Amino acid sequence: MSCTNPIPRFQVVLYLARTGSDFPESDLRRCEAYAGAFDWGIDLIVLDDETTRRGPDDRPMLRAALRRVLDRQAGAILVPSKASISPIEGEFNDFAKRVEKASGFIQVATRRCM
């Protein structure tokens, strides 16, 4: 009898930005389908209510997503769009660099993959 350790599934943090009062159901489903297409596990789903009032550096929920990458519990942050992190290209790029420095990446759930 041989003991083999299964290869652990790649884990992502699913980060959703709520911009109104409704739950972003379609964004959630798109990200879940994207993760499923690559057989990625979802380590944590983060729903952030602060995206319209605060930049990426001032959002505790986004820092929590980054913490999962820093702690090696996830390898990426999966978002429905770059605007979930920031509609400002420079802010998005700065945050993406922080994720990459933590040995992770940000992945946008594109529709063509589903």
C-alpha positions as CSV (number, residue, x, y, z in Angstrom):
1,M,0.0,0.0,0.0
2,S,1.5,3.3,-1.0
3,C,0.8,6.6,0.7
4,T,0.5,9.5,-1.7
5,N,-0.4,13.0,-0.9
6,P,-2.8,14.5,-3.3
7,I,-1.7,17.7,-5.0
8,P,-3.5,20.5,-3.2
9,R,-6.0,22.5,-5.2
10,F,-5.0,26.0,-6.2
11,Q,-6.9,28.4,-3.9
12,V,-8.2,31.9,-4.7
13,V,-9.9,34.6,-2.7
14,L,-13.0,35.8,-4.5
15,Y,-13.2,39.6,-4.0
16,L,-16.5,41.3,-4.8
17,A,-17.2,45.0,-4.6
18,R,-20.7,46.0,-3.7
19,T,-21.5,49.3,-5.3
20,G,-25.2,49.5,-4.5
21,S,-27.6,48.0,-2.0
22,D,-28.0,44.7,-4.0
23,F,-25.8,41.7,-3.5
24,P,-23.6,41.3,-6.7
25,E,-25.1,37.9,-7.6
26,S,-24.0,37.9,-11.3
27,D,-20.4,38.8,-10.3
28,L,-20.3,36.0,-7.8
29,R,-21.6,33.5,-10.3
30,R,-19.2,34.6,-13.0
31,C,-16.2,34.3,-10.6
32,E,-17.4,30.9,-9.3
33,A,-17.7,29.7,-12.9
34,Y,-14.3,31.0,-13.8
35,A,-12.7,29.3,-10.8
36,G,-14.5,26.1,-11.7
37,A,-13.2,26.2,-15.3
38,F,-9.7,26.0,-13.9
39,D,-10.5,23.7,-11.0
40,W,-9.5,26.4,-8.5
41,G,-10.8,26.2,-5.0
42,I,-12.3,29.3,-3.4
43,D,-10.6,29.8,-0.1
44,L,-12.6,32.9,0.9
45,I,-15.3,35.1,-0.5
46,V,-14.9,38.7,0.4
47,L,-17.8,41.2,-0.1
48,D,-16.6,44.8,0.3
49,D,-19.0,47.7,0.9
50,E,-16.2,50.3,1.0
51,T,-15.2,50.4,-2.7
52,T,-17.0,53.6,-3.6
53,R,-15.8,55.5,-0.6
54,R,-12.2,54.4,-0.2
55,G,-9.2,53.6,-2.2
56,P,-7.6,50.2,-2.2
57,D,-5.1,51.0,0.5
58,D,-7.9,52.1,2.9
59,R,-10.2,49.0,2.6
60,P,-9.9,46.4,5.4
61,M,-11.7,43.8,3.4
62,L,-9.2,44.1,0.5
63,R,-6.3,43.9,3.0
64,A,-7.9,40.7,4.3
65,A,-7.9,39.3,0.8
66,L,-4.2,40.2,0.4
67,R,-3.5,38.7,3.9
68,R,-4.7,35.3,2.6
69,V,-2.1,35.5,-0.2
70,L,0.6,36.6,2.2
71,D,-0.3,33.7,4.5
72,R,-0.1,31.3,1.5
73,Q,-3.7,30.2,2.0
74,A,-4.5,31.4,-1.5
75,G,-2.4,32.0,-4.6
76,A,-4.6,34.7,-6.2
77,I,-7.3,37.2,-5.8
78,L,-10.1,36.6,-8.3
79,V,-12.2,39.7,-9.2
80,P,-15.1,40.2,-11.7
81,S,-13.4,43.4,-13.1
82,K,-10.3,45.5,-12.5
83,A,-12.6,48.2,-11.2
84,S,-13.4,46.0,-8.2
85,I,-9.9,46.9,-7.0
86,S,-9.9,50.4,-8.5
87,P,-11.2,52.2,-11.6
88,I,-8.0,54.2,-11.5
89,E,-5.3,52.3,-13.5
90,G,-2.4,53.4,-11.2
91,E,-4.2,52.3,-8.0
92,F,-5.0,48.9,-9.6
93,N,-1.4,48.5,-10.7
94,D,0.0,49.5,-7.3
95,F,-2.2,46.9,-5.6
96,A,-1.4,44.2,-8.2
97,K,2.3,44.8,-7.4
98,R,1.7,44.2,-3.7
99,V,-0.1,40.9,-4.5
100,E,2.7,39.9,-6.8
101,K,5.3,40.7,-4.1
102,A,3.4,38.3,-1.9
103,S,3.9,35.6,-4.7
104,G,0.3,35.8,-5.9
105,F,-1.6,37.5,-8.7
106,I,-4.9,39.2,-9.4
107,Q,-7.1,37.4,-12.0
108,V,-10.0,39.1,-13.7
109,A,-12.9,36.6,-14.4
110,T,-13.4,37.0,-18.1
111,R,-16.6,35.9,-19.8
112,R,-14.8,34.1,-22.6
113,C,-13.5,31.4,-20.3
114,M,-16.8,30.3,-19.0
